[in-house]
Amino acid sequence: MKKIFSYLLLALALPFLAACDSDTDSNPTLQEPETFVLNLPPYATNNLIDLQYAQSLELTTNQPAYGFTAATTYTVQVTLADAFVEAAEATETTEAVEANYVSLPTTYRTAKMNVDALELTEAIISLWDAASGGADLPAEMPVTLRLKANVTSSNRGVCYSNAITLPRVHVAKPEQTLSLPEKMFLVGGMPASGWSTWLPMAQVYATPGMFYCVVYCPANTNFKFSPEAGDWEQARSFSTVTFTEEAKTAAGVELGTDNDNIAVRNGGWYTMVVTTKIAGKAINYTVDIRPAEVYLCGNPMGDWGFIEAGKFTAPEGDGEWVSPAAVGSGEARMCVKVPDAEWWMTEFTLLDGATVFYRETDNLVSGWGDNKGSNYSVQLSAGQKVHINFSAGTGFVE
């Protein structure tokens, strides 16, 4: 009897399922409008808009004609030019073109929006600096705005409003009250930490706010970052950082098992990179994770930089990295490959021949021995290799 009742329900549902796939009055078709109306604020024509002291700028719009009332997301875009220019790749007959506008980070879901004055100010200043080479800001300038619309949580219904020009806008560079972190720590389920040890990350030389470390992660390792060791209140988790596409593909970054942890799905040795930047009233964290690459260079290898001949061999699991045999004698220069960093920005050595020591802020004009002292210098002879245990922070020459 139950089976007959189930079949009856399915038969009754089929006409309704079919109706959802057809265009009916109860299932309207999404229209794809070319544009919609952004209203010029009535106070903008004859008055100075002073963003230095304002909290927000009120904008109003009419929803794009989608054919029905759809949840809509609006993005504010800003340019200092008369018209918006889209980016274009180079062709055989034309050069590449960069977009001449900035999209503000906050989006809106109502036709009346209070645009954050600080976000708008930072966008205007970045456009001005790029166009003027960093010249002083004028007392006032015209600023052009438009809205990009799309159906919320989809890439459907994308269209752009008309552009409006605010003829008199005053901006001033805001006083910076935030400062970038000077340190960064990693804690989690990797063997080197075990959720009890906060692993210090090294700062990329001459790059404040950018940190890296080489760490072994078994599959499905959970972890967090924090600018202060032991400070769970400041710890950054999955929902409070941005991940690069490389982190998603190489490491399989995903939401962890609990407490909003970050998780690495794919086990292996990784270079974790945390980049911090001040954005208005907050510090943004971006996490990049790449398969770890470590190199030996300098006089013992007869070349400098990330040279293939100097690439360390990684262990299968948590263990020692081993360099190629030196082909000559001299001071070892060792480095970790970090995106957008030169080899000398991620150098490390063995202090007293035993403890991993990162360059960070040290100015090495002519080498470890000359600038830091002989106990910071690793001297190699032909045939010798360097062994590094990143989990323990130790190493030796053999």
MIKOL-213616 format. One record per residue (C-alpha): x, y, z; residue number from 0; residue in one letter. Coordinates in steps of 0.5 Angstrom, whole numbers, plus 500, padded with zeros to 3 digits. Layout:
BEGIN
<site u="X" v="Y" w="Z" n="NUM" res="A"/>
...
This chain:
BEGIN
<site u="500" v="500" w="500" n="0" res="M"/>
<site u="506" v="505" w="502" n="1" res="K"/>
<site u="509" v="503" w="495" n="2" res="K"/>
<site u="502" v="505" w="491" n="3" res="I"/>
<site u="502" v="511" w="495" n="4" res="F"/>
<site u="509" v="514" w="493" n="5" res="S"/>
<site u="508" v="512" w="486" n="6" res="Y"/>
<site u="501" v="516" w="486" n="7" res="L"/>
<site u="505" v="522" w="489" n="8" res="L"/>
<site u="510" v="522" w="484" n="9" res="L"/>
<site u="505" v="522" w="478" n="10" res="A"/>
<site u="502" v="528" w="481" n="11" res="L"/>
<site u="508" v="532" w="482" n="12" res="A"/>
<site u="511" v="531" w="475" n="13" res="L"/>
<site u="506" v="536" w="472" n="14" res="P"/>
<site u="509" v="541" w="477" n="15" res="F"/>
<site u="516" v="539" w="475" n="16" res="L"/>
<site u="515" v="540" w="468" n="17" res="A"/>
<site u="512" v="547" w="469" n="18" res="A"/>
<site u="518" v="549" w="472" n="19" res="C"/>
<site u="522" v="548" w="466" n="20" res="D"/>
<site u="517" v="552" w="462" n="21" res="S"/>
<site u="516" v="559" w="461" n="22" res="D"/>
<site u="509" v="561" w="464" n="23" res="T"/>
<site u="506" v="566" w="468" n="24" res="D"/>
<site u="508" v="563" w="475" n="25" res="S"/>
<site u="515" v="562" w="472" n="26" res="N"/>
<site u="518" v="568" w="469" n="27" res="P"/>
<site u="524" v="568" w="465" n="28" res="T"/>
<site u="530" v="572" w="467" n="29" res="L"/>
<site u="531" v="578" w="462" n="30" res="Q"/>
<site u="538" v="581" w="461" n="31" res="E"/>
<site u="538" v="588" w="461" n="32" res="P"/>
<site u="543" v="592" w="458" n="33" res="E"/>
<site u="543" v="598" w="463" n="34" res="T"/>
<site u="539" v="601" w="469" n="35" res="F"/>
<site u="538" v="608" w="472" n="36" res="V"/>
<site u="543" v="611" w="478" n="37" res="L"/>
<site u="540" v="617" w="480" n="38" res="N"/>
<site u="545" v="623" w="481" n="39" res="L"/>
<site u="544" v="626" w="488" n="40" res="P"/>
<site u="540" v="632" w="488" n="41" res="P"/>
<site u="546" v="636" w="493" n="42" res="Y"/>
<site u="551" v="634" w="488" n="43" res="A"/>
<site u="550" v="639" w="482" n="44" res="T"/>
<site u="552" v="645" w="486" n="45" res="N"/>
<site u="555" v="643" w="493" n="46" res="N"/>
<site u="562" v="640" w="495" n="47" res="L"/>
<site u="562" v="633" w="497" n="48" res="I"/>
<site u="567" v="633" w="503" n="49" res="D"/>
<site u="569" v="626" w="504" n="50" res="L"/>
<site u="574" v="628" w="509" n="51" res="Q"/>
<site u="569" v="629" w="514" n="52" res="Y"/>
<site u="563" v="625" w="511" n="53" res="A"/>
<site u="561" v="618" w="514" n="54" res="Q"/>
<site u="558" v="616" w="507" n="55" res="S"/>
<site u="555" v="618" w="501" n="56" res="L"/>
<site u="548" v="616" w="499" n="57" res="E"/>
<site u="546" v="613" w="492" n="58" res="L"/>
<site u="539" v="611" w="490" n="59" res="T"/>
<site u="538" v="607" w="484" n="60" res="T"/>
<site u="532" v="603" w="480" n="61" res="N"/>
<site u="533" v="596" w="480" n="62" res="Q"/>
<site u="535" v="593" w="473" n="63" res="P"/>
<site u="529" v="590" w="469" n="64" res="A"/>
<site u="530" v="583" w="470" n="65" res="Y"/>
<site u="522" v="581" w="468" n="66" res="G"/>
<site u="521" v="580" w="476" n="67" res="F"/>
<site u="523" v="583" w="483" n="68" res="T"/>
<site u="530" v="579" w="484" n="69" res="A"/>
<site u="534" v="579" w="489" n="70" res="A"/>
<site u="540" v="584" w="487" n="71" res="T"/>
<site u="547" v="586" w="489" n="72" res="T"/>
<site u="550" v="592" w="487" n="73" res="Y"/>
<site u="557" v="594" w="486" n="74" res="T"/>
<site u="560" v="601" w="486" n="75" res="V"/>
<site u="565" v="603" w="481" n="76" res="Q"/>
<site u="569" v="609" w="481" n="77" res="V"/>
<site u="573" v="613" w="476" n="78" res="T"/>
<site u="577" v="620" w="475" n="79" res="L"/>
<site u="576" v="619" w="467" n="80" res="A"/>
<site u="570" v="622" w="463" n="81" res="D"/>
<site u="568" v="615" w="462" n="82" res="A"/>
<site u="569" v="607" w="464" n="83" res="F"/>
<site u="574" v="603" w="460" n="84" res="V"/>
<site u="575" v="596" w="461" n="85" res="E"/>
<site u="581" v="592" w="461" n="86" res="A"/>
<site u="583" v="589" w="455" n="87" res="A"/>
<site u="589" v="584" w="453" n="88" res="E"/>
<site u="594" v="585" w="447" n="89" res="A"/>
<site u="593" v="583" w="440" n="90" res="T"/>
<site u="597" v="583" w="434" n="91" res="E"/>
<site u="595" v="590" w="433" n="92" res="T"/>
<site u="594" v="593" w="439" n="93" res="T"/>
<site u="597" v="594" w="446" n="94" res="E"/>
<site u="594" v="591" w="453" n="95" res="A"/>
<site u="589" v="596" w="456" n="96" res="V"/>
<site u="588" v="597" w="464" n="97" res="E"/>
<site u="581" v="598" w="467" n="98" res="A"/>
<site u="581" v="605" w="469" n="99" res="N"/>
<site u="576" v="604" w="475" n="100" res="Y"/>
<site u="576" v="601" w="482" n="101" res="V"/>
<site u="570" v="597" w="485" n="102" res="S"/>
<site u="569" v="598" w="492" n="103" res="L"/>
<site u="569" v="592" w="496" n="104" res="P"/>
<site u="563" v="593" w="500" n="105" res="T"/>
<site u="557" v="591" w="496" n="106" res="T"/>
<site u="549" v="593" w="497" n="107" res="Y"/>
<site u="543" v="589" w="496" n="108" res="R"/>
<site u="538" v="595" w="496" n="109" res="T"/>
<site u="536" v="600" w="491" n="110" res="A"/>
<site u="538" v="606" w="497" n="111" res="K"/>
<site u="545" v="605" w="499" n="112" res="M"/>
<site u="550" v="609" w="504" n="113" res="N"/>
<site u="557" v="608" w="501" n="114" res="V"/>
<site u="562" v="608" w="506" n="115" res="D"/>
<site u="566" v="615" w="505" n="116" res="A"/>
<site u="573" v="611" w="507" n="117" res="L"/>
<site u="572" v="606" w="502" n="118" res="E"/>
<site u="571" v="611" w="496" n="119" res="L"/>
<site u="576" v="616" w="499" n="120" res="T"/>
<site u="581" v="610" w="498" n="121" res="E"/>
<site u="579" v="608" w="491" n="122" res="A"/>
<site u="580" v="616" w="489" n="123" res="I"/>
<site u="587" v="616" w="492" n="124" res="I"/>
<site u="589" v="610" w="489" n="125" res="S"/>
<site u="586" v="612" w="482" n="126" res="L"/>
<site u="589" v="619" w="483" n="127" res="W"/>
<site u="596" v="616" w="485" n="128" res="D"/>
<site u="596" v="612" w="479" n="129" res="A"/>
<site u="595" v="617" w="474" n="130" res="A"/>
<site u="599" v="623" w="477" n="131" res="S"/>
<site u="605" v="619" w="480" n="132" res="G"/>
<site u="603" v="621" w="487" n="133" res="G"/>
<site u="602" v="628" w="486" n="134" res="A"/>
<site u="599" v="632" w="492" n="135" res="D"/>
<site u="591" v="632" w="492" n="136" res="L"/>
<site u="588" v="638" w="489" n="137" res="P"/>
<site u="583" v="641" w="493" n="138" res="A"/>
<site u="577" v="638" w="489" n="139" res="E"/>
<site u="576" v="634" w="483" n="140" res="M"/>
<site u="570" v="631" w="479" n="141" res="P"/>
<site u="569" v="624" w="481" n="142" res="V"/>
<site u="565" v="619" w="476" n="143" res="T"/>
<site u="561" v="613" w="479" n="144" res="L"/>
<site u="557" v="607" w="476" n="145" res="R"/>
<site u="554" v="601" w="479" n="146" res="L"/>
<site u="555" v="594" w="477" n="147" res="K"/>
<site u="548" v="589" w="478" n="148" res="A"/>
<site u="547" v="582" w="478" n="149" res="N"/>
<site u="542" v="577" w="481" n="150" res="V"/>
<site u="545" v="576" w="488" n="151" res="T"/>
<site u="549" v="569" w="489" n="152" res="S"/>
<site u="550" v="568" w="481" n="153" res="S"/>
<site u="553" v="571" w="475" n="154" res="N"/>
<site u="546" v="572" w="472" n="155" res="R"/>
<site u="543" v="579" w="470" n="156" res="G"/>
<site u="550" v="583" w="470" n="157" res="V"/>
<site u="549" v="590" w="467" n="158" res="C"/>
<site u="552" v="597" w="469" n="159" res="Y"/>
<site u="548" v="603" w="470" n="160" res="S"/>
<site u="549" v="610" w="467" n="161" res="N"/>
<site u="555" v="614" w="469" n="162" res="A"/>
<site u="554" v="620" w="474" n="163" res="I"/>
<site u="559" v="625" w="475" n="164" res="T"/>
<site u="560" v="629" w="482" n="165" res="L"/>
<site u="563" v="635" w="480" n="166" res="P"/>
<site u="566" v="637" w="486" n="167" res="R"/>
<site u="569" v="632" w="491" n="168" res="V"/>
<site u="574" v="633" w="496" n="169" res="H"/>
<site u="578" v="628" w="499" n="170" res="V"/>
<site u="584" v="627" w="504" n="171" res="A"/>
<site u="589" v="622" w="506" n="172" res="K"/>
<site u="586" v="619" w="512" n="173" res="P"/>
<site u="591" v="618" w="518" n="174" res="E"/>
<site u="593" v="611" w="519" n="175" res="Q"/>
<site u="592" v="609" w="526" n="176" res="T"/>
<site u="593" v="601" w="524" n="177" res="L"/>
<site u="599" v="598" w="524" n="178" res="S"/>
<site u="601" v="592" w="520" n="179" res="L"/>
<site u="603" v="586" w="524" n="180" res="P"/>
<site u="611" v="585" w="526" n="181" res="E"/>
<site u="610" v="577" w="527" n="182" res="K"/>
<site u="606" v="572" w="525" n="183" res="M"/>
<site u="605" v="565" w="528" n="184" res="F"/>
<site u="602" v="558" w="526" n="185" res="L"/>
<site u="599" v="553" w="530" n="186" res="V"/>
<site u="595" v="547" w="528" n="187" res="G"/>
<site u="595" v="539" w="527" n="188" res="G"/>
<site u="602" v="539" w="524" n="189" res="M"/>
<site u="607" v="535" w="527" n="190" res="P"/>
<site u="611" v="541" w="529" n="191" res="A"/>
<site u="606" v="544" w="532" n="192" res="S"/>
<site u="601" v="539" w="535" n="193" res="G"/>
<site u="596" v="545" w="537" n="194" res="W"/>
<site u="601" v="546" w="543" n="195" res="S"/>
<site u="607" v="550" w="539" n="196" res="T"/>
<site u="606" v="556" w="536" n="197" res="W"/>
<site u="611" v="556" w="530" n="198" res="L"/>
<site u="614" v="563" w="528" n="199" res="P"/>
<site u="614" v="565" w="521" n="200" res="M"/>
<site u="619" v="569" w="518" n="201" res="A"/>
<site u="618" v="576" w="515" n="202" res="Q"/>
<site u="620" v="577" w="508" n="203" res="V"/>
<site u="626" v="581" w="507" n="204" res="Y"/>
<site u="624" v="589" w="506" n="205" res="A"/>
<site u="616" v="587" w="506" n="206" res="T"/>
<site u="613" v="589" w="512" n="207" res="P"/>
<site u="607" v="585" w="513" n="208" res="G"/>
<site u="609" v="579" w="509" n="209" res="M"/>
<site u="611" v="572" w="513" n="210" res="F"/>
<site u="612" v="565" w="511" n="211" res="Y"/>
<site u="614" v="558" w="513" n="212" res="C"/>
<site u="616" v="551" w="511" n="213" res="V"/>
<site u="612" v="546" w="514" n="214" res="V"/>
<site u="609" v="539" w="513" n="215" res="Y"/>
<site u="602" v="537" w="513" n="216" res="C"/>
<site u="599" v="531" w="513" n="217" res="P"/>
<site u="592" v="530" w="509" n="218" res="A"/>
<site u="587" v="534" w="513" n="219" res="N"/>
<site u="591" v="538" w="517" n="220" res="T"/>
<site u="587" v="543" w="521" n="221" res="N"/>
<site u="591" v="550" w="523" n="222" res="F"/>
<site u="590" v="557" w="524" n="223" res="K"/>
<site u="594" v="564" w="524" n="224" res="F"/>
<site u="595" v="569" w="529" n="225" res="S"/>
<site u="600" v="575" w="530" n="226" res="P"/>
<site u="601" v="573" w="537" n="227" res="E"/>
<site u="603" v="567" w="540" n="228" res="A"/>
<site u="598" v="564" w="544" n="229" res="G"/>
<site u="593" v="569" w="543" n="230" res="D"/>
<site u="586" v="565" w="540" n="231" res="W"/>
<site u="582" v="572" w="540" n="232" res="E"/>
<site u="587" v="574" w="535" n="233" res="Q"/>
<site u="587" v="568" w="531" n="234" res="A"/>
<site u="585" v="568" w="524" n="235" res="R"/>
<site u="581" v="562" w="521" n="236" res="S"/>
<site u="577" v="560" w="515" n="237" res="F"/>
<site u="572" v="565" w="514" n="238" res="S"/>
<site u="577" v="571" w="516" n="239" res="T"/>
<site u="582" v="570" w="511" n="240" res="V"/>
<site u="582" v="570" w="503" n="241" res="T"/>
<site u="586" v="565" w="500" n="242" res="F"/>
<site u="589" v="565" w="493" n="243" res="T"/>
<site u="587" v="560" w="487" n="244" res="E"/>
<site u="594" v="557" w="488" n="245" res="E"/>
<site u="592" v="555" w="495" n="246" res="A"/>
<site u="586" v="552" w="493" n="247" res="K"/>
<site u="589" v="548" w="488" n="248" res="T"/>
<site u="595" v="546" w="490" n="249" res="A"/>
<site u="594" v="544" w="498" n="250" res="A"/>
<site u="586" v="543" w="497" n="251" res="G"/>
<site u="584" v="549" w="502" n="252" res="V"/>
<site u="578" v="548" w="505" n="253" res="E"/>
<site u="574" v="549" w="512" n="254" res="L"/>
<site u="576" v="545" w="517" n="255" res="G"/>
<site u="573" v="540" w="522" n="256" res="T"/>
<site u="571" v="545" w="527" n="257" res="D"/>
<site u="572" v="552" w="530" n="258" res="N"/>
<site u="572" v="555" w="523" n="259" res="D"/>
<site u="579" v="552" w="522" n="260" res="N"/>
<site u="583" v="552" w="516" n="261" res="I"/>
<site u="584" v="545" w="513" n="262" res="A"/>
<site u="589" v="543" w="508" n="263" res="V"/>
<site u="586" v="537" w="504" n="264" res="R"/>
<site u="592" v="534" w="501" n="265" res="N"/>
<site u="598" v="532" w="505" n="266" res="G"/>
<site u="605" v="534" w="504" n="267" res="G"/>
<site u="611" v="539" w="505" n="268" res="W"/>
<site u="608" v="547" w="504" n="269" res="Y"/>
<site u="611" v="554" w="504" n="270" res="T"/>
<site u="605" v="558" w="507" n="271" res="M"/>
<site u="605" v="565" w="506" n="272" res="V"/>
<site u="601" v="570" w="510" n="273" res="V"/>
<site u="600" v="577" w="507" n="274" res="T"/>
<site u="597" v="583" w="511" n="275" res="T"/>
<site u="595" v="589" w="508" n="276" res="K"/>
<site u="591" v="595" w="511" n="277" res="I"/>
<site u="584" v="596" w="508" n="278" res="A"/>
<site u="581" v="602" w="511" n="279" res="G"/>
<site u="579" v="600" w="518" n="280" res="K"/>
<site u="581" v="593" w="518" n="281" res="A"/>
<site u="587" v="589" w="516" n="282" res="I"/>
<site u="586" v="584" w="511" n="283" res="N"/>
<site u="590" v="577" w="511" n="284" res="Y"/>
<site u="591" v="573" w="505" n="285" res="T"/>
<site u="594" v="566" w="505" n="286" res="V"/>
<site u="598" v="563" w="499" n="287" res="D"/>
<site u="600" v="556" w="500" n="288" res="I"/>
<site u="605" v="552" w="495" n="289" res="R"/>
<site u="609" v="546" w="495" n="290" res="P"/>
<site u="615" v="547" w="498" n="291" res="A"/>
<site u="622" v="549" w="495" n="292" res="E"/>
<site u="628" v="550" w="498" n="293" res="V"/>
<site u="635" v="552" w="495" n="294" res="Y"/>
<site u="642" v="552" w="496" n="295" res="L"/>
<site u="646" v="557" w="492" n="296" res="C"/>
<site u="652" v="562" w="492" n="297" res="G"/>
<site u="660" v="560" w="491" n="298" res="N"/>
<site u="659" v="553" w="493" n="299" res="P"/>
<site u="654" v="552" w="487" n="300" res="M"/>
<site u="657" v="557" w="483" n="301" res="G"/>
<site u="651" v="561" w="482" n="302" res="D"/>
<site u="646" v="565" w="485" n="303" res="W"/>
<site u="638" v="564" w="486" n="304" res="G"/>
<site u="633" v="559" w="485" n="305" res="F"/>
<site u="637" v="555" w="481" n="306" res="I"/>
<site u="635" v="548" w="479" n="307" res="E"/>
<site u="642" v="545" w="481" n="308" res="A"/>
<site u="641" v="547" w="488" n="309" res="G"/>
<site u="634" v="545" w="490" n="310" res="K"/>
<site u="634" v="541" w="496" n="311" res="F"/>
<site u="630" v="534" w="496" n="312" res="T"/>
<site u="624" v="534" w="501" n="313" res="A"/>
<site u="623" v="528" w="505" n="314" res="P"/>
<site u="617" v="523" w="504" n="315" res="E"/>
<site u="614" v="525" w="511" n="316" res="G"/>
<site u="616" v="529" w="516" n="317" res="D"/>
<site u="624" v="529" w="516" n="318" res="G"/>
<site u="630" v="532" w="514" n="319" res="E"/>
<site u="631" v="536" w="507" n="320" res="W"/>
<site u="638" v="535" w="504" n="321" res="V"/>
<site u="641" v="539" w="499" n="322" res="S"/>
<site u="645" v="537" w="493" n="323" res="P"/>
<site u="653" v="536" w="494" n="324" res="A"/>
<site u="657" v="543" w="494" n="325" res="A"/>
<site u="661" v="543" w="487" n="326" res="V"/>
<site u="666" v="548" w="490" n="327" res="G"/>
<site u="667" v="552" w="497" n="328" res="S"/>
<site u="665" v="558" w="500" n="329" res="G"/>
<site u="659" v="561" w="504" n="330" res="E"/>
<site u="652" v="557" w="503" n="331" res="A"/>
<site u="647" v="562" w="501" n="332" res="R"/>
<site u="640" v="558" w="502" n="333" res="M"/>
<site u="633" v="560" w="501" n="334" res="C"/>
<site u="626" v="559" w="500" n="335" res="V"/>
<site u="622" v="560" w="494" n="336" res="K"/>
<site u="616" v="565" w="496" n="337" res="V"/>
<site u="611" v="568" w="490" n="338" res="P"/>
<site u="614" v="575" w="488" n="339" res="D"/>
<site u="620" v="575" w="493" n="340" res="A"/>
<site u="627" v="574" w="490" n="341" res="E"/>
<site u="632" v="569" w="493" n="342" res="W"/>
<site u="635" v="574" w="498" n="343" res="W"/>
<site u="629" v="576" w="501" n="344" res="M"/>
<site u="628" v="569" w="504" n="345" res="T"/>
<site u="635" v="567" w="506" n="346" res="E"/>
<site u="636" v="563" w="512" n="347" res="F"/>
<site u="643" v="560" w="515" n="348" res="T"/>
<site u="645" v="555" w="521" n="349" res="L"/>
<site u="647" v="559" w="527" n="350" res="L"/>
<site u="653" v="556" w="530" n="351" res="D"/>
<site u="652" v="551" w="525" n="352" res="G"/>
<site u="646" v="548" w="528" n="353" res="A"/>
<site u="640" v="552" w="529" n="354" res="T"/>
<site u="635" v="555" w="523" n="355" res="V"/>
<site u="636" v="562" w="523" n="356" res="F"/>
<site u="632" v="567" w="518" n="357" res="Y"/>
<site u="634" v="573" w="515" n="358" res="R"/>
<site u="628" v="577" w="516" n="359" res="E"/>
<site u="630" v="584" w="517" n="360" res="T"/>
<site u="638" v="583" w="517" n="361" res="D"/>
<site u="642" v="587" w="512" n="362" res="N"/>
<site u="647" v="582" w="509" n="363" res="L"/>
<site u="651" v="587" w="504" n="364" res="V"/>
<site u="656" v="582" w="503" n="365" res="S"/>
<site u="654" v="575" w="506" n="366" res="G"/>
<site u="653" v="572" w="513" n="367" res="W"/>
<site u="660" v="572" w="516" n="368" res="G"/>
<site u="662" v="579" w="514" n="369" res="D"/>
<site u="655" v="582" w="516" n="370" res="N"/>
<site u="653" v="578" w="522" n="371" res="K"/>
<site u="659" v="574" w="524" n="372" res="G"/>
<site u="662" v="567" w="523" n="373" res="S"/>
<site u="658" v="564" w="527" n="374" res="N"/>
<site u="652" v="565" w="523" n="375" res="Y"/>
<site u="656" v="563" w="517" n="376" res="S"/>
<site u="655" v="556" w="514" n="377" res="V"/>
<site u="662" v="554" w="510" n="378" res="Q"/>
<site u="662" v="548" w="505" n="379" res="L"/>
<site u="667" v="545" w="501" n="380" res="S"/>
<site u="666" v="541" w="495" n="381" res="A"/>
<site u="662" v="534" w="496" n="382" res="G"/>
<site u="659" v="537" w="503" n="383" res="Q"/>
<site u="651" v="537" w="504" n="384" res="K"/>
<site u="646" v="541" w="508" n="385" res="V"/>
<site u="641" v="537" w="512" n="386" res="H"/>
<site u="635" v="541" w="515" n="387" res="I"/>
<site u="630" v="539" w="519" n="388" res="N"/>
<site u="624" v="545" w="519" n="389" res="F"/>
<site u="620" v="542" w="524" n="390" res="S"/>
<site u="625" v="542" w="529" n="391" res="A"/>
<site u="628" v="548" w="527" n="392" res="G"/>
<site u="635" v="545" w="526" n="393" res="T"/>
<site u="640" v="543" w="521" n="394" res="G"/>
<site u="648" v="540" w="520" n="395" res="F"/>
<site u="653" v="540" w="515" n="396" res="V"/>
<site u="655" v="533" w="513" n="397" res="E"/>
